[in-house]
């Protein structure tokens, strides 16, 4: 069995991931998006461990001997997962630059469901926009409602500056975004298998 040479950097691009997947049967792609997002579209052969579940099992995942590439929608959640796993001692850990957005833009193979579930970032944009618009409209009758629109704007700016998203974290816990497909014990057993 040949093993691909992993790049020195923690961040890899779509071409590097494609090459690693082709050359190394031991490479594991770990998708840290919500179960609903994963069900909608994912890289073939990837494993779904949502970020909040990963946090509970970080040491089990860090103990994996296989090289791991972390994926999310655009890179923010995978970056958080990377920090947790490296702190727990995981070696041979990489991030897919640009996440699923970049993978799909580069024409990477995907498994897509017929579900019309929105990606978490799209849900955040909708909720933030709806809250801001509602606050502006209500402020015609109740002037202090403008502060809600200001609060939403501040939250979006803070989210961008810190590369975190409190609203996204809250929305990820809704039943709409959950899926029953993350059997962590089953995923860990599959991740540990030798090809």
Backbone as numpy.savetxt, mean C-alpha at the origin, in Angstrom:
# Nx Ny Nz CAx CAy CAz Cx Cy Cz
19.04 -23.85 -9.08 18.20 -22.68 -9.08 19.10 -21.45 -9.08
18.83 -20.51 -9.99 19.60 -19.28 -10.03 18.88 -18.21 -9.23
19.65 -17.38 -8.63 19.08 -16.30 -7.85 19.53 -14.98 -8.46
18.57 -14.09 -8.65 18.89 -12.78 -9.23 19.72 -11.98 -8.25
20.53 -11.11 -8.80 21.30 -10.20 -7.96 20.41 -9.03 -7.58
20.21 -8.88 -6.29 19.37 -7.78 -5.83 20.15 -6.48 -5.90
19.49 -5.40 -6.27 20.18 -4.11 -6.33 20.63 -3.66 -4.94
21.63 -2.79 -4.92 22.15 -2.28 -3.64 21.16 -1.34 -2.95
20.33 -0.68 -3.72 19.41 0.30 -3.15 18.13 -0.38 -2.68
17.44 0.24 -1.73 16.18 -0.30 -1.25 15.04 0.00 -2.22
15.20 0.96 -3.10 14.14 1.33 -4.02 14.46 0.75 -5.39
13.50 0.00 -5.94 13.68 -0.57 -7.27 12.57 -0.06 -8.18
12.85 -0.03 -9.47 11.82 0.42 -10.42 11.10 -0.79 -11.00
10.11 -0.52 -11.84 9.29 -1.60 -12.39 10.11 -2.57 -13.25
11.06 -2.06 -14.01 11.89 -2.94 -14.84 12.72 -3.88 -13.96
13.27 -3.35 -12.86 14.05 -4.19 -11.96 13.18 -5.26 -11.30
11.95 -4.88 -10.91 11.06 -5.86 -10.30 10.70 -6.95 -11.31
10.40 -6.55 -12.51 10.06 -7.53 -13.56 11.22 -8.51 -13.74
12.45 -7.99 -13.79 13.62 -8.84 -13.96 13.80 -9.77 -12.76
13.64 -9.24 -11.55 13.78 -10.06 -10.34 12.74 -11.18 -10.31
11.51 -10.85 -10.68 10.44 -11.86 -10.67 10.72 -12.96 -11.70
11.34 -12.58 -12.80 11.66 -13.54 -13.85 12.84 -14.44 -13.44
13.83 -13.86 -12.78 15.07 -14.58 -12.48 15.07 -15.30 -11.14
14.29 -14.83 -10.17 14.41 -15.35 -8.81 13.06 -15.86 -8.29
12.88 -17.17 -8.23 11.62 -17.72 -7.73 11.41 -17.46 -6.23
12.45 -17.03 -5.54 12.33 -16.77 -4.10 11.85 -15.35 -3.77
11.84 -14.47 -4.76 11.41 -13.09 -4.50 9.95 -13.10 -4.08
9.61 -12.31 -3.08 8.24 -12.21 -2.61 7.78 -10.76 -2.76
6.63 -10.58 -3.38 6.03 -9.25 -3.51 4.94 -9.15 -2.47
5.10 -8.22 -1.56 4.18 -8.03 -0.45 3.42 -6.72 -0.66
2.12 -6.83 -0.88 1.25 -5.68 -1.16 0.60 -5.26 0.16
0.87 -4.03 0.59 0.39 -3.57 1.90 -0.86 -2.70 1.81
-1.53 -2.70 0.66 -2.78 -1.96 0.53 -3.90 -2.70 1.27
-5.06 -2.06 1.36 -6.20 -2.72 2.00 -6.63 -3.93 1.18
-7.35 -4.83 1.83 -7.85 -6.01 1.13 -8.73 -5.65 -0.05
-9.56 -4.62 0.10 -10.43 -4.18 -0.99 -9.64 -3.70 -2.19
-8.58 -2.92 -1.94 -7.73 -2.44 -3.03 -7.02 -3.60 -3.71
-6.51 -4.52 -2.90 -5.81 -5.69 -3.44 -6.75 -6.53 -4.31
-7.97 -6.74 -3.81 -8.95 -7.50 -4.58 -9.23 -6.84 -5.93
-9.21 -5.51 -5.96 -9.48 -4.78 -7.20 -8.43 -5.00 -8.26
-7.16 -4.90 -7.88 -6.06 -5.09 -8.82 -4.78 -5.35 -8.03
-4.00 -6.32 -8.50 -2.72 -6.61 -7.85 -1.77 -7.30 -8.83
-0.52 -7.35 -8.45 0.51 -8.02 -9.25 0.34 -9.52 -9.07
0.33 -10.29 -10.16 0.18 -11.75 -10.04 1.24 -12.34 -9.11
0.81 -13.22 -8.23 1.74 -13.87 -7.30 2.07 -13.07 -6.07
1.54 -11.85 -5.96 1.83 -11.03 -4.78 0.97 -11.48 -3.61
1.40 -11.13 -2.42 0.70 -11.49 -1.20 0.18 -10.22 -0.55
-1.06 -10.27 -0.05 -1.66 -9.10 0.58 -1.56 -9.19 2.09
-0.83 -8.24 2.67 -0.79 -8.06 4.11 -1.00 -6.56 4.33
-2.25 -6.14 4.59 -2.51 -4.71 4.78 -1.61 -4.12 5.85
-1.30 -2.84 5.71 -0.36 -2.18 6.61 -0.71 -2.37 8.07
-2.01 -2.26 8.43 -2.37 -2.42 9.84 -2.15 -3.85 10.32
-2.34 -4.85 9.47 -2.08 -6.24 9.82 -0.57 -6.48 9.90
0.18 -5.87 8.99 1.64 -6.00 9.00 2.21 -5.56 10.34
1.68 -4.47 10.88 2.18 -3.96 12.15 2.07 -4.97 13.27
0.99 -5.77 13.24 0.77 -6.77 14.28 1.68 -7.98 14.11
2.20 -8.19 12.91 3.00 -9.39 12.61 4.37 -9.03 12.05
4.85 -7.86 12.40 6.09 -7.36 11.81 7.27 -8.29 12.07
7.35 -8.89 13.25 8.49 -9.75 13.55 8.42 -11.07 12.77
7.20 -11.61 12.58 7.06 -12.82 11.76 7.50 -12.54 10.33
7.11 -11.39 9.81 7.47 -11.03 8.43 8.95 -10.69 8.31
9.51 -10.07 9.33 10.94 -9.73 9.30 11.81 -10.98 9.31
11.29 -12.07 9.86 12.06 -13.31 9.93 12.10 -14.08 8.60
11.36 -13.63 7.61 11.37 -14.31 6.31 12.77 -14.28 5.71
13.23 -15.41 5.21 14.55 -15.47 4.60 14.55 -14.93 3.18
13.40 -14.99 2.51 13.30 -14.58 1.11 13.42 -13.07 0.97
13.96 -12.61 -0.16 13.94 -11.17 -0.43 12.49 -10.72 -0.65
12.16 -9.54 -0.17 10.79 -9.02 -0.24 10.79 -7.66 -0.93
9.81 -7.47 -1.81 9.57 -6.17 -2.44 8.21 -5.70 -1.94
8.17 -4.51 -1.36 6.93 -3.94 -0.83 6.25 -3.07 -1.87
4.92 -3.20 -1.93 4.12 -2.47 -2.92 2.89 -1.90 -2.24
2.49 -0.70 -2.64 1.19 -0.14 -2.29 0.70 0.62 -3.52
-0.19 1.55 -3.35 -0.72 2.27 -4.52 0.34 3.18 -5.13
0.96 4.03 -4.29 1.92 4.98 -4.85 3.27 4.98 -4.14
3.37 4.33 -3.01 4.65 4.23 -2.30 4.63 4.65 -0.84
3.63 5.43 -0.41 3.63 5.95 0.96 3.47 4.84 1.99
2.49 3.97 1.81 2.27 2.89 2.79 3.40 1.87 2.74
3.93 1.60 1.56 5.06 0.68 1.45 6.28 1.25 2.18
6.45 2.56 2.14 7.55 3.21 2.86 7.38 3.02 4.36
6.15 3.15 4.86 5.88 2.91 6.28 6.16 1.45 6.64
5.73 0.54 5.78 5.98 -0.89 6.01 7.48 -1.17 6.02
8.21 -0.53 5.11 9.67 -0.70 5.03 10.32 -0.28 6.34
9.89 0.85 6.88 10.46 1.34 8.15 10.20 0.34 9.28
8.98 -0.19 9.34 8.64 -1.16 10.39 9.46 -2.44 10.25
9.58 -2.93 9.03 10.29 -4.18 8.82 11.80 -4.04 9.01
12.38 -2.92 8.58 13.83 -2.74 8.79 14.12 -2.57 10.27
13.25 -1.88 10.99 13.43 -1.72 12.44 13.37 -3.09 13.12
12.53 -3.99 12.60 12.41 -5.34 13.16 13.54 -6.26 12.69
14.43 -5.75 11.82 15.61 -6.52 11.43 15.53 -7.21 10.07
14.52 -6.91 9.27 14.41 -7.56 7.95 15.53 -7.10 7.04
16.20 -8.06 6.44 17.24 -7.83 5.44 16.64 -8.13 4.07
17.32 -7.70 3.00 16.88 -7.97 1.63 15.43 -7.51 1.43
15.22 -6.24 1.67 13.91 -5.62 1.62 13.94 -4.45 0.66
12.98 -4.37 -0.24 12.98 -3.34 -1.27 11.60 -2.74 -1.44
11.56 -1.53 -1.98 10.32 -0.81 -2.28 10.18 -0.68 -3.79
8.95 -0.87 -4.29 8.70 -0.62 -5.69 8.41 0.87 -5.85
9.30 1.56 -6.53 9.16 2.99 -6.76 7.87 3.28 -7.52
7.01 4.12 -6.95 5.76 4.48 -7.60 4.63 3.49 -7.40
4.90 2.36 -6.77 3.87 1.39 -6.43 3.08 0.86 -7.62
1.83 0.51 -7.35 0.95 -0.05 -8.38 0.70 0.95 -9.50
0.68 2.25 -9.17 0.50 3.26 -10.21 1.59 3.11 -11.27
2.84 3.00 -10.82 3.97 2.88 -11.75 3.94 1.53 -12.46
3.61 0.47 -11.74 3.56 -0.87 -12.31 2.55 -0.92 -13.47
1.35 -0.39 -13.23 0.33 -0.39 -14.27 0.72 0.53 -15.43
1.28 1.70 -15.12 1.70 2.63 -16.18 2.77 2.02 -17.08
3.61 1.14 -16.51 4.67 0.49 -17.27 4.18 -0.75 -18.01
2.88 -1.04 -17.90 2.33 -2.19 -18.59 2.58 -3.52 -17.90
2.85 -3.47 -16.59 3.07 -4.71 -15.84 1.81 -5.56 -15.77
2.00 -6.87 -15.72 0.86 -7.78 -15.61 0.13 -7.54 -14.30
-1.20 -7.59 -14.35 -2.02 -7.44 -13.16 -3.16 -8.45 -13.17
-3.64 -8.75 -11.99 -4.87 -9.51 -11.82 -5.90 -8.46 -11.41
-6.96 -8.35 -12.21 -7.97 -7.32 -11.99 -9.33 -7.98 -11.77
-10.05 -7.51 -10.76 -11.40 -8.04 -10.54 -12.40 -7.15 -11.26
-13.61 -7.61 -11.32 -14.66 -6.82 -11.96 -15.29 -5.84 -10.98
-14.80 -5.79 -9.77 -15.32 -4.90 -8.74 -15.04 -3.44 -9.09
-15.94 -2.58 -8.69 -15.77 -1.15 -8.92 -15.29 -0.42 -7.68
-14.58 -1.11 -6.78 -14.09 -0.47 -5.56 -13.07 0.59 -5.91
-13.18 1.70 -5.22 -12.23 2.80 -5.43 -10.97 2.56 -4.63
-9.84 2.96 -5.18 -8.57 2.93 -4.45 -8.67 3.89 -3.27
-7.90 3.63 -2.24 -7.98 4.42 -1.01 -7.68 5.90 -1.26
-6.69 6.21 -2.10 -6.38 7.62 -2.36 -7.54 8.32 -3.04
-8.28 7.61 -3.89 -9.45 8.20 -4.54 -10.56 8.46 -3.52
-10.73 7.54 -2.58 -11.71 7.73 -1.52 -11.37 8.95 -0.68
-10.08 9.12 -0.35 -9.65 10.28 0.44 -9.96 11.57 -0.31
-9.64 11.61 -1.60 -9.92 12.82 -2.38 -11.41 13.14 -2.41
-12.25 12.09 -2.55 -13.69 12.30 -2.58 -14.20 12.83 -1.24
-13.82 12.18 -0.15 -14.30 12.58 1.18 -13.81 13.98 1.52
-12.53 14.26 1.28 -12.00 15.60 1.58 -12.70 16.66 0.73
-12.89 16.38 -0.55 -13.58 17.34 -1.42 -15.02 17.56 -0.99
-15.71 16.47 -0.65 -17.11 16.58 -0.21 -17.21 17.36 1.10
-16.30 17.11 2.03 -16.31 17.84 3.30 -16.05 19.33 3.06
-15.05 19.64 2.24 -14.72 21.04 1.96 -15.87 21.76 1.28
-16.46 21.13 0.27 -17.57 21.74 -0.45 -18.78 21.94 0.47
-19.08 20.94 1.26 -20.20 21.04 2.20 -19.97 22.18 3.19
-18.76 22.29 3.70 -18.44 23.36 4.65 -18.61 24.73 4.01
-18.17 24.88 2.78 -18.31 26.17 2.08 -19.79 26.49 1.89
-20.59 25.51 1.46 -22.01 25.75 1.26 -22.73 26.06 2.57
-22.42 25.32 3.62 -23.04 25.57 4.92 -22.60 26.92 5.49
-21.40 27.37 5.15 -20.90 28.64 5.69 -21.72 29.84 5.21
-22.52 29.65 4.17 -23.42 30.72 3.73 -24.43 31.01 4.84
-24.90 29.96 5.52 -25.86 30.11 6.61 -25.19 30.19 7.98
-24.11 29.43 8.14 -23.39 29.38 9.41 -21.93 29.74 9.11
-21.56 31.01 9.22 -20.22 31.46 8.82 -19.05 30.68 9.43
-19.22 30.18 10.65 -18.10 29.46 11.28 -17.82 28.11 10.61
-18.71 27.64 9.75 -18.48 26.37 9.06 -17.29 26.46 8.10
-16.89 27.69 7.77 -15.72 27.84 6.88 -14.47 27.22 7.50
-14.46 27.13 8.84 -13.29 26.57 9.51 -13.15 25.07 9.25
-14.27 24.39 8.98 -14.18 22.98 8.61 -13.45 22.84 7.27
-13.80 23.72 6.32 -13.10 23.70 5.02 -11.61 24.00 5.23
-11.31 24.94 6.09 -9.91 25.25 6.41 -9.20 24.08 7.05
-9.91 23.38 7.95 -9.32 22.21 8.61 -9.02 21.09 7.63
-9.93 20.87 6.69 -9.70 19.85 5.66 -8.50 20.24 4.80
-8.43 21.50 4.43 -7.29 21.97 3.62 -5.98 21.80 4.38
-5.98 22.18 5.66 -4.79 22.00 6.47 -4.41 20.53 6.55
-5.41 19.64 6.74 -5.15 18.20 6.83 -4.52 17.66 5.56
-4.99 18.14 4.41 -4.42 17.68 3.14 -2.98 18.17 2.98
-2.73 19.41 3.34 -1.37 19.95 3.25 -0.43 19.21 4.21
-0.90 18.96 5.43 -0.10 18.23 6.43 0.18 16.81 5.94
-0.84 16.18 5.35 -0.70 14.83 4.82 0.39 14.77 3.76
0.39 15.75 2.87 1.40 15.79 1.81 2.79 16.04 2.38
2.89 16.97 3.33 4.19 17.33 3.91 4.82 16.19 4.70
3.98 15.41 5.39 4.50 14.34 6.25 4.42 12.96 5.59
3.83 12.88 4.39 3.65 11.62 3.68 2.88 10.61 4.54
1.89 11.11 5.28 0.99 10.28 6.06 -0.43 10.68 5.70
-1.40 9.90 6.13 -2.78 10.27 5.82 -3.72 9.71 6.88
-4.09 10.55 7.83 -5.01 10.14 8.90 -6.36 9.73 8.32
-6.84 10.48 7.32 -8.13 10.15 6.72 -8.04 8.80 6.01
-6.95 8.55 5.31 -6.76 7.26 4.65 -6.71 6.12 5.65
-6.03 6.34 6.78 -5.98 5.32 7.82 -7.37 5.02 8.36
-8.17 6.07 8.56 -9.53 5.88 9.06 -10.40 5.16 8.02
-10.31 5.59 6.76 -11.11 4.96 5.71 -10.72 3.50 5.49
-9.45 3.16 5.70 -9.00 1.79 5.47 -9.65 0.81 6.43
-10.18 1.31 7.54 -10.80 0.44 8.54 -12.29 0.19 8.27
-12.85 0.89 7.28 -14.26 0.69 6.95 -14.47 -0.69 6.31
-15.64 -1.30 6.54 -15.91 -2.62 5.95 -15.73 -2.66 4.43
-16.03 -1.57 3.76 -15.88 -1.48 2.31 -14.46 -1.79 1.87
-13.49 -1.39 2.67 -12.08 -1.57 2.33 -11.47 -2.84 2.89
-12.23 -3.56 3.66 -11.72 -4.80 4.24 -12.05 -5.97 3.34
-11.30 -7.01 3.50 -11.52 -8.23 2.73 -11.17 -9.39 3.63
-11.78 -10.51 3.37 -11.50 -11.70 4.18 -10.30 -12.48 3.66
-9.60 -11.94 2.64 -8.54 -12.75 2.03 -7.19 -12.67 2.72
-7.07 -11.92 3.82 -5.77 -11.88 4.51 -5.79 -12.81 5.72
-5.60 -14.08 5.44 -5.40 -15.08 6.48 -3.90 -15.04 6.77
-3.51 -14.29 7.78 -2.09 -14.02 8.01 -1.29 -15.31 8.21
-1.86 -16.29 8.88 -1.13 -17.55 9.08 -0.90 -18.25 7.74
-1.93 -18.25 6.89 -1.79 -18.84 5.55 -0.80 -18.08 4.70
-0.85 -16.75 4.78 0.08 -15.92 4.01 1.51 -16.17 4.47
1.72 -16.22 5.78 3.07 -16.49 6.30 3.58 -17.85 5.84
2.70 -18.86 5.87 3.11 -20.20 5.41 3.50 -20.17 3.94
2.72 -19.47 3.12 3.03 -19.36 1.69 4.33 -18.57 1.46
4.52 -17.51 2.22 5.72 -16.68 2.07 6.98 -17.46 2.41
6.87 -18.41 3.33 8.04 -19.17 3.78 8.41 -20.32 2.84
7.48 -20.70 1.95 7.74 -21.83 1.07 8.95 -21.58 0.18
9.67 -22.65 -0.09 10.78 -22.59 -1.03 10.21 -23.00 -2.38
10.52 -22.22 -3.41 9.96 -22.47 -4.75 10.33 -23.83 -5.28
